[in-house]
Amino acid sequence: MAACSHVSFSLTDQTKIYTDAPVRKSALQVSVHPRGKQYTPLTAYFHPFLIQQESADHAALSASFTQIFYNVWTEDRLFSTMELARGYGYQGYSSALATARRRGADLLVIGKVPYFYDGTTLDDSAVTIQMDIYAAGSGTLLWTMLQSSRIEQRDPDDYVMVVHETRLSHSPFNQMIRAIAKDMAVPLKAWLPDPDS
């Protein structure tokens, strides 16, 4: 049995084997990127995500999605300093840029969520994230990256003696956003120097 599986043995019914549903991702699309390599470590101001889809509570979703993404990039140590903006969601590009300059950051990082669907443990869950990174001084767009991910619900596979069921996560967005953040960190790591250099 795989390490990610759980087995529920039964003498009277079919034995059930549970597997956690995997995160499926689209290819990472990098449509804007710098030509050369960055040789000095940079600081970044991380603004709350813009939730572009209609939802009941933009501020709570923005805070949650932003925190998950920010945590991954903090673990990966991309920047010498990365400050997370606290507040009530996306405040607009001009306001975010002014704050990044006032805080002394080299870069402004703005995430956008054009689409999400929360199926919790009953249906598919999906999210699309676009990350835009600007030079705080000039306002020039340096990076634009886009990626989608989903966790799919699957019907049980009945093998007469056993039944294989796929379990859906209780926190699908945590898994999907972390996977996207890890993928988006790869080209940034190749561009940025060691933050301690």
DOGULO-204634 format. One line per 4 residues: number of its first residue (from 0); their letters; for each residue x negated, z negated, y of N, C-alpha, C. Coordinates in nm, 3 decimals. Example, Ala and Ser with C-alpha at 12.3 -4.5 7.8 and 13.67 -1.06 7.14 Angstrom:
<sites>
0) as) -1.319 -0.780 -0.569 -1.230 -0.780 -0.450 -1.320 -0.780 -0.330 | -1.285 -0.708 -0.225 -1.367 -0.714 -0.106 -1.290 -0.787 0.003 $
</sites>
This chain:
<sites>
0) maac) -0.085 0.000 -0.120 0.000 0.000 0.000 -0.089 0.000 0.125 | -0.048 0.077 0.223 -0.127 0.086 0.346 -0.122 -0.047 0.420 | -0.226 -0.071 0.499 -0.235 -0.197 0.571 -0.123 -0.213 0.674 | -0.072 -0.100 0.726 0.033 -0.108 0.827 0.172 -0.119 0.764 $
4) shvs) 0.179 -0.123 0.633 0.309 -0.129 0.565 0.344 -0.271 0.527 | 0.471 -0.290 0.505 0.521 -0.417 0.455 0.613 -0.384 0.338 | 0.600 -0.461 0.231 0.677 -0.434 0.112 0.777 -0.546 0.090 | 0.902 -0.508 0.063 1.006 -0.605 0.031 1.047 -0.581 -0.115 $
8) fslt) 0.991 -0.664 -0.203 1.019 -0.648 -0.346 1.157 -0.700 -0.381 | 1.219 -0.636 -0.479 1.350 -0.679 -0.525 1.363 -0.647 -0.674 | 1.420 -0.741 -0.750 1.442 -0.719 -0.893 1.575 -0.649 -0.920 | 1.668 -0.661 -0.827 1.801 -0.604 -0.849 1.825 -0.475 -0.771 $
12) dqtk) 1.756 -0.458 -0.657 1.773 -0.338 -0.574 1.640 -0.264 -0.567 | 1.643 -0.152 -0.498 1.519 -0.078 -0.478 1.421 -0.158 -0.393 | 1.294 -0.148 -0.427 1.190 -0.208 -0.344 1.180 -0.126 -0.216 | 1.168 -0.195 -0.103 1.158 -0.126 0.025 1.016 -0.136 0.078 $
16) iytd) 0.964 -0.022 0.120 0.833 -0.017 0.183 0.855 0.021 0.329 | 0.805 -0.063 0.420 0.823 -0.039 0.562 0.691 0.007 0.624 | 0.700 0.108 0.708 0.584 0.155 0.784 0.621 0.159 0.930 | 0.530 0.114 1.017 0.556 0.118 1.160 0.551 0.263 1.209 $
20) apvr) 0.647 0.300 1.290 0.653 0.437 1.343 0.532 0.463 1.431 | 0.465 0.577 1.412 0.347 0.607 1.494 0.385 0.660 1.632 | 0.292 0.650 1.724 0.308 0.709 1.856 0.260 0.854 1.847 | 0.347 0.946 1.884 0.311 1.088 1.886 0.293 1.130 2.031 $
24) ksal) 0.178 1.195 2.058 0.145 1.231 2.196 0.129 1.383 2.210 | 0.164 1.432 2.328 0.134 1.571 2.361 -0.014 1.577 2.398 | -0.065 1.698 2.411 -0.204 1.713 2.458 -0.211 1.667 2.603 | -0.322 1.606 2.638 -0.343 1.562 2.776 -0.366 1.685 2.864 $
28) qvsv) -0.287 1.696 2.970 -0.302 1.808 3.064 -0.374 1.757 3.189 | -0.489 1.813 3.218 -0.564 1.779 3.338 -0.561 1.903 3.427 | -0.477 1.899 3.531 -0.460 2.018 3.614 -0.546 2.016 3.740 | -0.589 1.899 3.784 -0.681 1.887 3.897 -0.790 1.789 3.856 $
32) hprg) -0.916 1.828 3.880 -1.028 1.738 3.850 -1.147 1.777 3.936 | -1.238 1.683 3.962 -1.357 1.714 4.042 -1.449 1.809 3.967 | -1.527 1.888 4.042 -1.620 1.982 3.978 -1.739 1.911 3.916 | -1.797 1.818 3.988 -1.919 1.754 3.940 -1.896 1.614 3.891 $
36) kqyt) -2.005 1.548 3.858 -2.002 1.410 3.810 -2.016 1.315 3.928 | -1.957 1.199 3.917 -1.969 1.094 4.017 -2.089 1.007 3.980 | -2.180 0.981 4.075 -2.303 0.908 4.042 -2.306 0.764 4.092 | -2.213 0.728 4.178 -2.207 0.589 4.222 -2.075 0.528 4.177 $
40) plta) -2.076 0.402 4.135 -1.950 0.337 4.093 -1.849 0.334 4.207 | -1.722 0.341 4.170 -1.614 0.345 4.269 -1.519 0.227 4.250 | -1.449 0.195 4.358 -1.344 0.094 4.351 -1.210 0.166 4.361 | -1.106 0.107 4.306 -0.976 0.173 4.303 -0.864 0.076 4.340 $
44) yfhp) -0.767 0.129 4.412 -0.645 0.056 4.445 -0.533 0.119 4.364 | -0.473 0.041 4.276 -0.375 0.088 4.179 -0.236 0.055 4.231 | -0.163 0.158 4.277 -0.030 0.140 4.336 0.077 0.139 4.227 | 0.189 0.068 4.245 0.296 0.069 4.145 0.348 0.210 4.115 $
48) fliq) 0.388 0.230 3.991 0.439 0.359 3.947 0.566 0.398 4.022 | 0.581 0.529 4.040 0.705 0.585 4.094 0.791 0.627 3.976 | 0.906 0.563 3.958 1.001 0.599 3.853 1.091 0.708 3.912 | 1.072 0.832 3.866 1.144 0.945 3.925 1.282 0.967 3.863 $
52) qesa) 1.305 0.912 3.747 1.434 0.927 3.680 1.529 0.818 3.728 | 1.656 0.850 3.734 1.756 0.753 3.774 1.759 0.637 3.675 | 1.755 0.514 3.725 1.763 0.397 3.637 1.824 0.280 3.713 | 1.865 0.180 3.637 1.933 0.065 3.697 1.837 -0.023 3.778 $
56) dhaa) 1.713 -0.038 3.731 1.620 -0.129 3.797 1.483 -0.066 3.809 | 1.465 0.016 3.911 1.338 0.084 3.933 1.222 -0.014 3.950 | 1.245 -0.120 4.025 1.137 -0.215 4.056 1.083 -0.283 3.931 | 1.171 -0.327 3.842 1.126 -0.396 3.720 1.053 -0.299 3.627 $
60) lsas) 1.107 -0.177 3.612 1.041 -0.077 3.529 0.905 -0.040 3.586 | 0.900 -0.020 3.716 0.775 0.015 3.782 0.670 -0.093 3.759 | 0.708 -0.218 3.777 0.614 -0.329 3.758 0.566 -0.337 3.613 | 0.657 -0.321 3.519 0.623 -0.329 3.377 0.531 -0.216 3.334 $
64) ftqi) 0.568 -0.092 3.366 0.488 0.025 3.327 0.350 0.020 3.392 | 0.347 -0.016 3.521 0.221 -0.024 3.593 0.128 -0.127 3.532 | 0.182 -0.244 3.499 0.100 -0.351 3.443 0.038 -0.311 3.309 | 0.116 -0.246 3.223 0.065 -0.202 3.093 -0.052 -0.104 3.113 $
68) fynv) -0.031 -0.004 3.198 -0.135 0.098 3.223 -0.258 0.035 3.285 | -0.237 -0.049 3.385 -0.347 -0.117 3.455 -0.430 -0.201 3.358 | -0.363 -0.270 3.267 -0.435 -0.355 3.170 -0.530 -0.272 3.084 | -0.487 -0.155 3.040 -0.572 -0.070 2.956 -0.695 -0.024 3.034 $
72) wted) -0.674 0.022 3.158 -0.788 0.069 3.237 -0.880 -0.046 3.276 | -0.826 -0.167 3.288 -0.910 -0.284 3.314 -0.995 -0.315 3.190 | -0.934 -0.309 3.072 -1.009 -0.330 2.947 -1.120 -0.227 2.931 | -1.094 -0.103 2.972 -1.193 0.005 2.959 -1.299 0.001 3.069 $
76) rlfs) -1.283 -0.083 3.169 -1.380 -0.100 3.279 -1.422 0.034 3.339 | -1.326 0.105 3.394 -1.355 0.234 3.455 -1.420 0.219 3.593 | -1.373 0.121 3.669 -1.417 0.105 3.808 -1.488 -0.028 3.826 | -1.575 -0.035 3.927 -1.645 -0.162 3.953 -1.544 -0.268 3.997 $
80) tmel) -1.443 -0.226 4.071 -1.331 -0.314 4.109 -1.204 -0.230 4.108 | -1.099 -0.283 4.047 -0.970 -0.216 4.049 -0.864 -0.320 4.084 | -0.798 -0.299 4.195 -0.698 -0.394 4.244 -0.559 -0.340 4.219 | -0.475 -0.424 4.162 -0.336 -0.387 4.136 -0.249 -0.434 4.252 $
84) argy) -0.176 -0.342 4.309 -0.085 -0.376 4.419 0.032 -0.456 4.364 | 0.057 -0.567 4.422 0.174 -0.647 4.387 0.286 -0.610 4.483 | 0.405 -0.609 4.436 0.514 -0.574 4.527 0.637 -0.528 4.454 | 0.716 -0.450 4.521 0.847 -0.412 4.471 0.854 -0.264 4.440 $
88) gyqg) 0.757 -0.212 4.370 0.761 -0.073 4.329 0.695 0.019 4.429 | 0.713 0.146 4.405 0.649 0.252 4.483 0.693 0.246 4.628 | 0.596 0.250 4.721 0.626 0.239 4.864 0.605 0.370 4.940 | 0.566 0.478 4.869 0.541 0.605 4.936 0.392 0.633 4.949 $
92) yssa) 0.357 0.761 4.949 0.217 0.803 4.952 0.145 0.753 5.077 | 0.203 0.772 5.194 0.137 0.734 5.321 0.110 0.585 5.327 | 0.208 0.506 5.287 0.192 0.361 5.287 0.085 0.318 5.186 | 0.088 0.380 5.067 -0.011 0.347 4.964 -0.152 0.383 5.009 $
96) lata) -0.168 0.499 5.071 -0.299 0.543 5.119 -0.351 0.451 5.229 | -0.263 0.413 5.321 -0.302 0.321 5.430 -0.345 0.187 5.373 | -0.275 0.138 5.271 -0.311 0.010 5.210 -0.444 0.020 5.137 | -0.465 0.131 5.065 -0.592 0.150 4.994 -0.709 0.150 5.093 $
100) rrrg) -0.693 0.217 5.205 -0.799 0.218 5.308 -0.821 0.079 5.366 | -0.712 0.009 5.395 -0.720 -0.126 5.451 -0.789 -0.222 5.354 | -0.767 -0.202 5.224 -0.827 -0.289 5.122 -0.972 -0.249 5.090 | -1.017 -0.136 5.147 -1.155 -0.093 5.128 -1.181 -0.021 4.997 $
104) adll) -1.076 0.035 4.935 -1.092 0.105 4.807 -1.144 0.246 4.829 | -1.219 0.296 4.731 -1.266 0.435 4.734 -1.157 0.530 4.687 | -1.074 0.483 4.593 -0.973 0.568 4.531 -0.835 0.504 4.539 | -0.734 0.587 4.549 -0.594 0.544 4.538 -0.539 0.604 4.408 $
108) vigk) -0.486 0.520 4.321 -0.430 0.564 4.193 -0.279 0.545 4.198 | -0.205 0.656 4.180 -0.059 0.650 4.180 -0.007 0.712 4.051 | 0.073 0.636 3.978 0.135 0.686 3.856 0.280 0.725 3.882 | 0.323 0.831 3.816 0.462 0.876 3.828 0.522 0.889 3.689 $
112) vpyf) 0.647 0.849 3.676 0.718 0.859 3.549 0.837 0.952 3.570 | 0.819 1.083 3.540 0.930 1.176 3.559 1.040 1.163 3.454 | 1.004 1.108 3.335 1.103 1.098 3.228 1.071 0.980 3.137 | 1.175 0.907 3.098 1.162 0.804 2.994 1.297 0.786 2.926 $
116) ydgt) 1.291 0.748 2.801 1.412 0.716 2.726 1.381 0.599 2.634 | 1.461 0.494 2.643 1.439 0.374 2.563 1.542 0.367 2.451 | 1.498 0.402 2.331 1.587 0.395 2.215 1.577 0.262 2.143 | 1.494 0.171 2.194 1.464 0.040 2.132 1.441 0.058 1.982 $
120) tldd) 1.512 -0.018 1.899 1.491 -0.010 1.754 1.596 0.076 1.684 | 1.675 0.152 1.763 1.784 0.231 1.704 1.761 0.381 1.710 | 1.681 0.427 1.805 1.666 0.571 1.828 1.525 0.600 1.878 | 1.494 0.730 1.896 1.364 0.769 1.951 1.344 0.706 2.089 $
124) savt) 1.219 0.680 2.123 1.181 0.639 2.259 1.077 0.738 2.307 | 1.079 0.769 2.437 0.985 0.867 2.491 0.952 0.834 2.635 | 0.833 0.877 2.678 0.792 0.859 2.817 0.694 0.969 2.854 | 0.701 1.013 2.979 0.604 1.108 3.035 0.542 1.042 3.157 $
128) iqmd) 0.410 1.049 3.166 0.339 0.986 3.279 0.247 1.088 3.344 | 0.252 1.090 3.476 0.158 1.170 3.556 0.075 1.074 3.640 | -0.057 1.089 3.637 -0.145 1.006 3.718 -0.212 1.093 3.823 | -0.200 1.053 3.949 -0.266 1.121 4.059 -0.368 1.023 4.119 $
132) iyaa) -0.491 1.072 4.135 -0.598 0.989 4.193 -0.649 1.060 4.318 | -0.646 0.988 4.430 -0.685 1.043 4.559 -0.811 0.973 4.611 | -0.891 1.045 4.688 -1.000 0.984 4.764 -0.933 0.911 4.879 | -0.951 0.780 4.886 -0.879 0.700 4.986 -0.919 0.737 5.128 $
136) gsgt) -1.044 0.770 5.150 -1.091 0.803 5.285 -1.029 0.929 5.340 | -1.032 1.036 5.263 -0.983 1.166 5.311 -0.840 1.198 5.268 | -0.791 1.131 5.166 -0.658 1.162 5.111 -0.658 1.281 5.019 | -0.778 1.331 4.982 -0.790 1.448 4.895 -0.750 1.412 4.751 $
140) llwt) -0.671 1.498 4.690 -0.632 1.478 4.550 -0.750 1.515 4.461 | -0.800 1.420 4.382 -0.916 1.443 4.295 -0.876 1.471 4.150 | -0.774 1.402 4.103 -0.731 1.413 3.963 -0.579 1.420 3.956 | -0.528 1.505 3.869 -0.388 1.502 3.827 -0.387 1.519 3.676 $
144) mlqs) -0.333 1.421 3.607 -0.323 1.424 3.461 -0.179 1.397 3.420 | -0.136 1.463 3.314 0.002 1.449 3.266 0.002 1.442 3.114 | 0.079 1.350 3.059 0.093 1.340 2.913 0.226 1.275 2.877 | 0.279 1.317 2.763 0.403 1.260 2.710 0.375 1.195 2.576 $
148) srie) 0.456 1.097 2.543 0.446 1.037 2.410 0.585 0.995 2.365 | 0.600 0.984 2.234 0.729 0.942 2.180 0.708 0.867 2.049 | 0.802 0.782 2.019 0.811 0.714 1.889 0.944 0.758 1.831 | 0.937 0.822 1.714 1.057 0.884 1.657 1.119 0.800 1.548 $
152) qrdp) 1.252 0.796 1.550 1.329 0.732 1.444 1.334 0.828 1.327 | 1.314 0.778 1.207 1.321 0.864 1.087 1.417 0.802 0.987 | 1.490 0.888 0.917 1.579 0.839 0.812 1.494 0.791 0.694 | 1.546 0.694 0.617 1.470 0.644 0.501 1.447 0.754 0.397 $
156) ddyv) 1.333 0.747 0.331 1.302 0.836 0.218 1.333 0.760 0.090 | 1.424 0.812 0.012 1.467 0.746 -0.112 1.393 0.808 -0.230 | 1.310 0.727 -0.295 1.231 0.773 -0.410 1.280 0.711 -0.541 | 1.408 0.684 -0.555 1.474 0.626 -0.673 1.428 0.482 -0.698 $
160) mvvh) 1.300 0.464 -0.725 1.248 0.328 -0.752 1.221 0.250 -0.623 | 1.181 0.322 -0.521 1.150 0.258 -0.393 1.214 0.337 -0.280 | 1.231 0.269 -0.168 1.280 0.333 -0.045 1.174 0.311 0.062 | 1.134 0.419 0.128 1.037 0.408 0.236 1.112 0.416 0.369 $
164) etrl) 1.102 0.310 0.450 1.170 0.306 0.578 1.066 0.294 0.690 | 1.091 0.365 0.798 1.003 0.359 0.915 1.063 0.261 1.015 | 0.982 0.162 1.052 1.028 0.060 1.148 0.997 0.105 1.289 | 1.093 0.091 1.378 1.072 0.120 1.519 1.026 -0.007 1.589 $
168) shsp) 0.939 0.009 1.684 0.881 -0.104 1.756 0.984 -0.172 1.846 | 0.967 -0.302 1.864 1.050 -0.376 1.960 0.999 -0.356 2.103 | 0.876 -0.304 2.116 0.819 -0.277 2.249 0.758 -0.137 2.249 | 0.843 -0.033 2.239 0.790 0.104 2.229 0.712 0.148 2.352 $
172) fnqm) 0.756 0.106 2.471 0.686 0.151 2.591 0.545 0.094 2.599 | 0.527 -0.028 2.552 0.393 -0.086 2.550 0.300 0.002 2.466 | 0.344 0.042 2.348 0.262 0.125 2.261 0.239 0.264 2.321 | 0.344 0.327 2.372 0.331 0.463 2.423 0.246 0.469 2.550 $
176) irai) 0.268 0.376 2.642 0.193 0.377 2.768 0.047 0.343 2.743 | 0.021 0.248 2.652 -0.118 0.216 2.618 -0.189 0.338 2.560 | -0.121 0.413 2.474 -0.182 0.531 2.413 -0.214 0.636 2.520 | -0.123 0.658 2.613 -0.147 0.753 2.721 -0.261 0.707 2.811 $
180) akdm) -0.262 0.578 2.846 -0.368 0.524 2.933 -0.505 0.542 2.869 | -0.514 0.519 2.738 -0.642 0.538 2.667 -0.687 0.683 2.674 | -0.595 0.777 2.653 -0.630 0.919 2.660 -0.675 0.960 2.800 | -0.605 0.910 2.902 -0.640 0.946 3.039 -0.771 0.882 3.085 $
184) avpl) -0.811 0.774 3.021 -0.938 0.711 3.055 -1.058 0.794 3.010 | -1.040 0.879 2.909 -1.152 0.955 2.852 -1.216 1.048 2.955 | -1.140 1.137 3.023 -1.206 1.222 3.123 -1.261 1.144 3.242 | -1.197 1.033 3.277 -1.248 0.951 3.387 -1.381 0.887 3.351 $
188) kawl) -1.393 0.841 3.226 -1.520 0.782 3.181 -1.633 0.884 3.185 | -1.600 1.008 3.151 -1.702 1.113 3.154 -1.744 1.144 3.298 | -1.654 1.126 3.393 -1.681 1.155 3.534 -1.752 1.039 3.604 | -1.712 0.917 3.571 -1.763 0.798 3.640 -1.891 0.744 3.577 $
192) pdpd) -1.977 0.682 3.657 -2.093 0.614 3.599 -2.052 0.476 3.547 | -2.144 0.409 3.481 -2.120 0.271 3.438 -2.091 0.189 3.563 | -1.981 0.112 3.564 -1.947 0.035 3.685 -2.051 -0.070 3.723 | -2.139 -0.106 3.629 -2.242 -0.205 3.659 -2.373 -0.143 3.708 $
196) s) -2.377 -0.007 3.710 -2.503 0.057 3.752 -2.521 0.050 3.902 $
</sites>
